[in-house]
């Protein structure tokens, strides 16, 4: 990456987003689980939910599906808010990546989890590795839908959301924005999942 103040600002902005996005995603699961009366624990890349009396818990299968929905819906909901905010800023002629424009772009790109998840599943399949089921695959299975239906549908929506977000950046800065943002997000992901996360929230 060139020594470009804009690219550096974008890189630094997206560096902590893997941590922030993961915590908000897991918080979405936790809020639903606790609303249904379960106890929860938070880990660096997951959460667990449980209760002392499973016989009195009610429809655990339905609850499991609802809890699974909480995480992805949080990411996509924040992404929708970001896209709406970006559209309003565009009407005002705002294109500079700072202040409210920066915040709106970050929110809009919470959609990127859906595309990233699909890429992980695809790469695991190509390399012949078995990967744990994602929330989207679990939800589809719970609903009796094709396993990849939700995963790939939301990944397609995420791709459109990402393209729309980049389109709000000034034309001459779009490639720099995409490269610096992706680099910061990937670096943050590796730092959180390979180092800081396991140490802070095992």
VMD Tcl script that draws the C-alpha trace (Angstrom):
set ca {
  {0.00 0.00 0.00}
  {1.40 3.44 -0.98}
  {2.17 6.02 1.68}
  {-1.05 7.86 1.00}
  {-2.80 9.74 3.86}
  {-6.23 8.74 2.55}
  {-5.30 5.06 2.26}
  {-3.70 5.10 5.71}
  {-6.84 6.67 7.21}
  {-9.02 4.01 5.57}
  {-6.68 1.20 6.68}
  {-6.67 2.39 10.30}
  {-10.45 2.85 10.26}
  {-11.10 -0.73 9.16}
  {-8.35 -2.37 11.23}
  {-10.54 -2.84 14.35}
  {-13.68 -3.73 12.43}
  {-13.21 -7.52 12.70}
  {-13.29 -7.18 16.48}
  {-16.17 -4.68 16.48}
  {-18.16 -6.65 13.92}
  {-17.64 -9.95 15.71}
  {-18.67 -8.53 19.08}
  {-21.80 -6.92 17.63}
  {-22.66 -10.13 15.77}
  {-22.33 -12.20 18.94}
  {-24.24 -9.53 20.87}
  {-27.10 -10.07 18.44}
  {-27.17 -13.76 19.36}
  {-26.88 -12.94 23.06}
  {-29.72 -10.39 23.09}
  {-32.12 -12.92 21.54}
  {-30.96 -15.75 23.82}
  {-31.35 -13.66 26.95}
  {-34.74 -12.37 25.81}
  {-35.82 -16.02 25.57}
  {-34.62 -16.62 29.13}
  {-31.27 -18.33 28.57}
  {-27.92 -17.65 30.20}
  {-25.06 -16.84 27.83}
  {-21.28 -16.68 27.67}
  {-19.22 -14.72 25.15}
  {-16.07 -16.03 23.45}
  {-13.79 -14.30 20.95}
  {-15.57 -15.76 17.93}
  {-18.73 -17.33 19.29}
  {-21.24 -17.42 22.13}
  {-22.91 -20.18 24.11}
  {-26.42 -20.28 25.53}
  {-27.81 -22.61 28.17}
  {-30.27 -22.93 31.03}
  {-30.55 -24.89 34.25}
  {-33.83 -26.59 33.36}
  {-34.09 -27.59 29.69}
  {-37.45 -29.30 30.30}
  {-38.96 -25.92 31.21}
  {-37.23 -24.03 28.43}
  {-40.08 -24.40 25.93}
  {-39.53 -24.94 22.20}
  {-35.75 -25.23 22.18}
  {-35.59 -25.97 18.44}
  {-37.45 -22.76 17.61}
  {-35.35 -20.84 20.12}
  {-32.16 -22.19 18.54}
  {-33.26 -20.91 15.13}
  {-34.18 -17.49 16.51}
  {-30.87 -17.19 18.36}
  {-29.00 -18.13 15.18}
  {-30.85 -15.36 13.33}
  {-29.83 -12.73 15.87}
  {-26.22 -12.44 14.69}
  {-26.68 -12.11 10.91}
  {-29.69 -9.83 11.33}
  {-27.57 -7.52 13.48}
  {-24.89 -7.27 10.80}
  {-27.35 -6.78 7.96}
  {-29.51 -4.37 9.96}
  {-26.51 -2.16 10.69}
  {-25.56 -2.43 7.02}
  {-29.00 -1.23 5.92}
  {-28.76 1.73 8.30}
  {-25.38 2.59 6.81}
  {-26.66 2.43 3.22}
  {-29.63 4.66 4.05}
  {-27.30 7.11 5.80}
  {-24.95 7.12 2.78}
  {-27.86 7.84 0.45}
  {-28.86 10.84 2.56}
  {-25.28 12.11 2.65}
  {-25.06 11.72 -1.13}
  {-28.10 13.99 -1.53}
  {-26.15 16.57 0.46}
  {-23.18 16.18 -1.88}
  {-20.97 14.59 0.80}
  {-18.17 12.40 -0.61}
  {-15.16 13.09 1.64}
  {-14.25 10.06 3.80}
  {-14.42 11.71 7.21}
  {-16.89 12.27 10.02}
  {-20.41 11.10 9.26}
  {-19.37 9.80 5.81}
  {-16.76 7.55 7.44}
  {-19.26 6.27 10.02}
  {-21.88 5.58 7.35}
  {-19.38 3.66 5.19}
  {-18.30 1.55 8.16}
  {-21.92 0.71 9.01}
  {-22.80 -0.07 5.39}
  {-19.88 -2.47 5.14}
  {-21.18 -4.57 8.02}
  {-22.84 -6.36 5.12}
  {-19.39 -7.67 4.15}
  {-19.61 -10.46 6.74}
  {-22.14 -12.22 4.53}
  {-19.78 -12.21 1.54}
  {-16.78 -13.14 3.68}
  {-18.64 -16.11 5.16}
  {-19.63 -17.36 1.72}
  {-16.02 -17.02 0.56}
  {-14.84 -19.10 3.52}
  {-17.38 -21.82 2.74}
  {-16.44 -21.81 -0.94}
  {-12.69 -21.96 -0.25}
  {-13.17 -24.80 2.22}
  {-15.18 -26.73 -0.37}
  {-12.59 -26.15 -3.11}
  {-9.77 -27.30 -0.83}
  {-11.74 -30.32 0.38}
  {-11.85 -29.20 3.99}
  {-14.80 -29.68 6.28}
  {-15.96 -26.41 7.79}
  {-18.37 -25.92 10.69}
  {-21.82 -24.83 9.59}
  {-22.40 -21.08 9.45}
  {-25.42 -19.38 11.01}
  {-26.95 -19.03 7.56}
  {-26.60 -22.73 6.74}
  {-28.02 -23.71 10.13}
  {-31.01 -21.39 9.71}
  {-31.70 -22.76 6.23}
  {-31.52 -26.34 7.51}
  {-33.82 -25.47 10.42}
  {-36.36 -24.02 7.99}
  {-36.09 -26.96 5.60}
  {-34.58 -24.82 2.84}
  {-31.59 -25.74 0.64}
  {-28.45 -25.49 2.77}
  {-26.80 -22.69 0.83}
  {-29.93 -20.68 0.03}
  {-29.61 -18.03 2.73}
  {-25.81 -17.99 2.64}
  {-25.57 -17.25 -1.10}
  {-28.60 -14.95 -1.26}
  {-27.21 -12.73 1.49}
  {-23.73 -12.92 -0.05}
  {-25.18 -11.56 -3.30}
  {-26.90 -8.75 -1.43}
  {-23.64 -8.06 0.38}
  {-21.74 -7.75 -2.91}
  {-24.29 -5.19 -4.10}
  {-24.05 -3.32 -0.78}
  {-20.25 -3.20 -1.00}
  {-20.34 -1.92 -4.59}
  {-22.92 0.70 -3.61}
  {-20.77 1.81 -0.68}
  {-17.65 2.17 -2.82}
  {-19.68 4.16 -5.35}
  {-20.21 6.84 -2.68}
  {-16.44 7.42 -2.43}
  {-14.86 10.06 -4.66}
  {-14.10 8.51 -8.06}
  {-10.31 8.93 -7.88}
  {-10.14 7.34 -4.42}
  {-12.29 4.25 -4.95}
  {-9.52 1.76 -5.74}
  {-7.42 3.06 -2.86}
  {-10.45 2.84 -0.56}
  {-11.19 -0.75 -1.59}
  {-7.59 -1.95 -1.26}
  {-6.84 -0.13 2.00}
  {-10.18 -1.07 3.55}
  {-9.83 -4.74 2.61}
  {-6.22 -4.80 3.85}
  {-7.18 -3.25 7.18}
  {-10.11 -5.61 7.65}
  {-8.05 -8.72 6.84}
  {-5.20 -7.61 9.10}
  {-7.68 -6.92 11.90}
  {-9.30 -10.31 11.36}
  {-5.95 -12.10 11.66}
  {-4.96 -10.10 14.74}
  {-8.25 -10.79 16.50}
  {-8.77 -14.43 15.58}
  {-5.14 -15.56 15.72}
  {-3.81 -13.52 18.62}
  {-5.83 -11.05 20.67}
  {-9.20 -12.83 20.67}
  {-8.06 -16.18 22.06}
  {-6.06 -14.36 24.71}
  {-8.78 -11.92 25.83}
  {-11.97 -13.98 25.34}
  {-11.01 -17.67 25.14}
}
mol new
graphics top color blue
foreach p $ca { graphics top sphere $p radius 0.5 }
foreach p [lrange $ca 0 end-1] q [lrange $ca 1 end] { graphics top cylinder $p $q radius 0.2 }
display resetview
